[in-house]
Amino acid sequence: MYLNRSRLAGAASLLLLALLVCSLVAGCGGARQAADPTTPGTGSALIAIDWPARETEQGRAIPANANSIVIRVFTGEEHPHLRRVISRPSSAGTVAVRLDGLPLGPVLFVAEAFSDTAGLAQPPLASGSQTVTVGREAPVTVNITLAP
């Protein structure tokens, strides 16, 4: 039986290309796993936003014209996949937000109040931050006071 070297080299190249593509595809999806609260090495946080009635907001931490609060998460750099926009409810009340898939250790939470519902209007009306230590056990509570 006669083996054609160029045909053998072409088959080997295709095999290597297939292995490379498979390894790239298998490597994708890691970000989804990191955001899973059941993933080892991650924790959770609870943030409660007490939206007062608009007419009683004089001197309150949340400005009367605030229609959204944006929560951002940092551990040296921002984690954009953990960013949350909380829109003002139609009436006064508490809105609870749970963030899962947080890195363990010190985590900085930054909250900013905005006049629009998408949290895009600039500049923010008020802002505040708190650093907490996230662990594997029960979710950590985050308390942030907003100031103009």
Secondary structure, DSSP 8 states (H G I E B T S, - for coil): ----HHHHHHHHHHHHHHHHHHHHHHHTTHHHHHT-TTSTTEEEEEEEEEE--GGG-TT-SS-TT--EEEEEEESSSB-GGG-EEEE--SSSEEEEEEEEEEESEEEEEEEEEESSSSS--SS-SEEEEEEEEE-SSS-EEE----B-
